Amino acid sequence: MAFGTRAPRRNPEILIVPLIDILLVVLIFLLATTTFRQFPTVEINLPKAAAGSPAEPPEILIVSVTTEPPAIFINREPVDLDELNLVFEDVARKNPEVRIALNADRDAPFGVIMRIWQEAQKAGLNRIQALTQEGVVTAP
């Protein structure tokens, strides 16, 4: 006993062409209705230089401290700790705006590093940077 005929079912389909048409109409609508505002600008008349030279990069003095034996190097030249004040005074006389980059080993004696820092400040060199290396710190 068959109550009805079974018709084969069609697989559902999504037509993409009408979807593209609808998205194109929405895009045109948005472009047509969007207002393009122009924000007010400030007029600045900057002075002009007749002749000038580009600014020179500041001079950097690299001071390195090693661990074994505690040795000090200034721009890769070995320097004795007792001669350090003479070197800094000579550099300060030539260019008081020189920057010092202090590059010390992690296990270098702290007293040596502080003495270098103090000698530089005594000579009038106050632009001192301590160079570090980024690393991962783990909690004990």
Helices and strands as residue ranges (DSSP letters): H 16-33, E 60-65, E 72-74, E 77-79, G 81-83, H 84-94, E 99-104, H 110-122, E 128-130
